[in-house]
Amino acid sequence: MACTFVAMSDTNADYGFDAPLVPALLGGLGLLALAIGIVLLATGSSAGGGLLVMGAVMTASALSFVYTTRIGKFRWWAKILDGLALRGDEEVLDMGCGRGAVLVAVAKRVPRGTATGIDLWRSVDQSGNAPEVTTANATAEGVVDRVELRTGNMLDMPFADGHFDLVVSSLAIHNIRDRDDRRTAVDEAVRVLRPGGRLAIADIQAGKVYAERLTELGLLDVHRTSLGPTSWFGGPWMSTSLVTGTKPPT
């Protein structure tokens, strides 16, 4: 399938940009540095070379960010979900579902199940983030009949213990600033999992913390894996890792 700038979708669904101010700032400053560098070099100033290098790095970082948020994450989430080999009747929760990129992908794989998304709908975390946008995307993708949306905090989710067969989260938990609160979000993910249920968190920066907490909580087969260059939000210093685990059956 050919890559499209909107998303890996054949519909008119649009999943926006993660942290939209970041690539805009990187790209704007990068182009400005390039322009000033060219002017300085033209006037014989040696400072122009350094600005050209800086501008090139910042512009490349912006392009990397845009690629990951608009194309890369769709590709690695497709591989993640396919690797789970879902039966098709699971109850699935997406923590921090945003405009529904992962939520819809899950819903397509559970034709006899339900994909529930919970979010605080903050546009600073994702452009145009709103429940009506997510509903429109689910409708465009033909899965709105098995998608449910809730407004709520990942630190205190309005779901019963052991309600879901699978909990996923994509680039959301790191938005919680406090380390202890991020651990609480992981605790909540485990709480709502059924015995034998599985967890898959793809996120930047805090993957080690998630894996350590899952191990402390007694989950089985806990693994942390880098998702590679297509998961870089600007460069290797902002790469995404996948953390998985299984809740003990009893």
N, C-alpha and C positions, 0 to 999 in steps of 0.2 A: 504494500500500500504506500502510495506517495505521501510524504509529509506535507501537512498543511499548517499554516501559521496559526489558525484558530485553535485547533486541537486535533488529536487523533480520532476524528469522528467524521462520518458521512452526513451528519445532520447539521442544522443551524445552531446547535448548542454551542455555548461559548463559556469557557471555564476561567476566563480572566487571567490575572497575573498575581503570583505570590509576592507579598511585600512590594507593591508597585513603585513606591518611592525610591527603592534601592537602585534598580536598573536605570531609572530616569536620572537619578543623581550621578551615578557612575558614568553613564553615557554623556550627560551634559558636561560634566567636568573634564572627561576625557577628550571630547571634541574641542573644548575651550583650550585645554593644554596643548593639543596638537596645533591649533590655530596660532596661539601665541608663540609656540616653538618655531613654527615656520617663519613667522615675522621676525623673530630674533635672529634666526640663522640668516635670513635675507639681509639683515643689517650688520652682520658680522659678529654677533654676540655668541660666545661659546655656550651660554646658558640655554640656548635653544635646543641643543642636543638632548640635554637632560629632560626638558619639558616634552620633547617628542617621545622619548622612551616612556615617561610617565603617562602621557596621553594615550599611547598605544596600549599600555597595560590596562588602563582603566576602561578604554573602549572595548578591549577584548574581554574584560571581566563582565561588562554589561551584556555583550553578545552571549557569553556563556550562561549568564543568568536567564536571559530571555529564552535561549534554547531549552534549558532545563525546565523552566516553568511552563513552556508552551508545547514542548515535544518530548523531551527526555523523560519526564516523570510518568507520562502516559505509557511509554514503552516499558519502563521497569516495573510499574504497577501491573501491567498486563502479565508480565512474566511471573511476578509474585503471586498473583491470584490464580493463574493457571497452575502454578506449582503446588497450590494447596489442594487441587483436585477435589473441589467441592461437589457434594452430592446433588445440590440444586434445591434442597428444601430447608436450608439453614436460616436461622435468625441471626442477622449480622448487624453489628453496630460500628459506625464510623465516627470516631471522636474528633471533633473539629472538622466537620465535613465540608465547610465552605460552600462553593458553588456546585459541588457534587461530582468532581472528576473521578474520585475513587468510589464514591457512593453509587454512582451510575454504573461504573464498571462491575462492582459487586452485584448490583441488582440484575444485570444481564446474565450473571452466572448462577442466580438462585431463582429460576422461574416459578418454583413452588414455595419459595420462602419470602422473607422480608428483609429489606435493607433500611435500617434506621440511622438517621444522621442527627447529631447534636452539635450546636454551635452557638456562639454569642454574637455572630454576624457582625464582626468588626471589619470595616473596609480597609483599615490600615494593614491588616494581615493578608487580605486578598481584595483586589479591586472589585467594586460593585457587589460586595458580599451581602446577600439578603435572601431570606427564605423563598420569596417569590421568584427570584432568579434561579435558585436551585430547583424549584418546582417546574419552572419553564424548561430547564435543561433536561430534567427527567421526562417531561412530556415529549420533548423533541426526540429523545432517545428511545421512546416507546416503553418506558419502565415505570411510569408514575403510579401505576396500579399497585406496585409492590415496594414503593418508597414512602417512608414516614419521616417527618422532620419534627425535631423538638428544639426549643430554645432553652439552653441550660449551660451550666458550668461543669467542666470536666472534673472539678474538685469535689463535686457533690451531685452526681448524676441521678435523675429521677427514674431509676430503673431498679427492679427487684434484684436481689442476689441471684446469681446463676441463671440469668434470663437469656443470654446469647451463646450461640455455638462458636462464633468468631467475632473478635474485636479487632478493628484496624484503625490506624491513625496515620495521617500523612502530613508531615511538616506543620504540626499544630502544637504539640506539647511544649516545644522549645519557646513558644510565645509566652509561656508562664515564666516570669522572671525569677522567682525564688526556687532554689534547688529543692528545698523540702516540699514545696508545693508541687513540683514536677514529680517527685516521688509519690505524693498523694494521688496525682492523676493516674499513675501506673497502678497504685493500689486499687483505685476505683475500676480500672479496666479489668483487673483480676477478679474483683468482687462480683462484677456482673457476668463473668464467664461461667458457663456450666462446667461441671466436672468433665474433663476430657476435651474441653473447648480450647481453641487456639487463639493466639495473639500475634499480630504483625504490626510493628511500629516502624515507619520510615521517617527519619528526622535528621536534622543537622545538630552538631555540637554535643548533644547529651546522650548519645547512644550507649556509652559506657555506663552512665548512671542508670539507665533503664535496665540494661542487662544485669547489673549488680542487684538492683531491687527485685527483679523477677526471680533471681536465684535465691535471694533472701526469703522470698515468699513461697519458695518451694516448687516453683514451676519446673517442668521437665524439659529437656532438650533445648535449653536456652542458648541461642547463638546470636552473634553480632557480626554482620557482613557488610563490607563496603559495596556500594552500588556503582562505583566507578566514575569515570570522567563525565558521563552523561547525567550525573547527579550533582555536579558542581554548581553551586550558586555563586558564580563569579570566579572560582578557582578552587584548587585542592584544599585551601584553608577553610572552605565552606562546603565540604562534601557531605553527602547523605549516606547514612548507614541504615541497614535493616536489622531490627531486633525481633526475634521470634521466640516463642515458647508455648508449652502446652500445660494446661492445668491438670494436676493429677486426677485420675478418674474417680477417686473416692476421697 
